[in-house]
Amino acid sequence: MKDYDALYPQYELERHKGYPTAAHMKLVWELGASPIHRRSFAPLKHMVLDEDGKILGEKKEEEKKTKSAGKGAGRRRKTKK
């Protein structure tokens, strides 16, 4: 995180160690997501972002459900014999 903090000091990454603390998320809401912020992890995966990482709002419930409905579909669990 030290290296990323040097690249993106405005996010205070070294202080928050990459965890979505309230202070860190406030900065992300204000500044948008940087290129290193993982959009596949909550809370960003529930957000609508523009191409520059600016948060435009939260995804609608239907979008959240549609994405999560596809997870695990068609997979079988291994059972012990």
C-alpha positions in Angstrom: 0.0 0.0 0.0 3.0 2.3 0.5 3.7 2.3 -3.2 0.1 2.9 -4.1 -0.1 5.7 -1.5 2.8 7.4 -3.2 0.9 7.2 -6.6 -2.5 8.2 -5.1 -1.9 10.1 -1.9 -5.3 11.7 -2.0 -6.9 8.4 -1.0 -4.7 8.0 2.1 -4.1 4.3 1.3 -1.3 3.7 3.7 -3.5 5.0 6.5 -6.4 2.7 5.6 -4.4 -0.2 4.3 -6.9 -0.7 1.4 -9.8 -1.4 3.7 -13.1 0.4 3.0 -13.2 2.4 6.2 -15.8 5.2 6.5 -13.0 7.8 6.0 -11.7 6.0 2.9 -15.1 5.6 1.3 -15.8 9.2 1.9 -12.7 10.0 -0.2 -13.7 7.5 -2.9 -17.2 9.1 -3.1 -15.6 12.6 -3.4 -12.7 11.7 -5.8 -14.0 8.6 -7.6 -12.3 5.2 -7.7 -8.7 5.1 -8.8 -7.4 2.6 -11.3 -6.3 0.3 -8.5 -9.7 0.2 -6.8 -11.2 -3.2 -7.5 -14.7 -2.8 -9.0 -15.6 -6.4 -8.4 -15.5 -6.0 -4.6 -18.1 -4.4 -2.4 -18.9 -1.6 -2.0 -17.8 -0.6 -5.5 -19.4 -3.6 -7.2 -22.7 -2.1 -6.2 -21.9 1.3 -7.7 -22.3 2.8 -11.2 -19.1 4.4 -12.2 -18.1 6.4 -15.3 -15.0 5.6 -17.3 -12.9 7.9 -15.1 -14.0 6.1 -11.9 -16.4 8.8 -10.7 -19.3 7.3 -8.8 -22.6 8.1 -10.5 -24.8 6.3 -8.0 -25.8 2.9 -6.7 -26.9 0.1 -9.0 -30.6 -0.6 -9.0 -31.8 -3.7 -7.1 -32.7 -5.4 -10.4 -29.1 -5.0 -11.6 -27.7 -6.5 -8.4 -30.1 -9.4 -8.5 -29.4 -10.1 -12.2 -25.7 -10.2 -11.6 -25.9 -12.4 -8.5 -28.4 -14.8 -10.2 -25.7 -16.0 -12.6 -23.2 -16.9 -9.9 -23.0 -20.7 -9.5 -25.6 -21.4 -12.1 -25.0 -24.8 -13.6 -22.5 -25.9 -11.1 -22.7 -29.0 -9.1 -21.4 -29.4 -5.7 -19.1 -32.3 -4.9 -20.5 -34.6 -2.3 -18.6 -36.9 -0.1 -19.1 -40.6 -0.8 
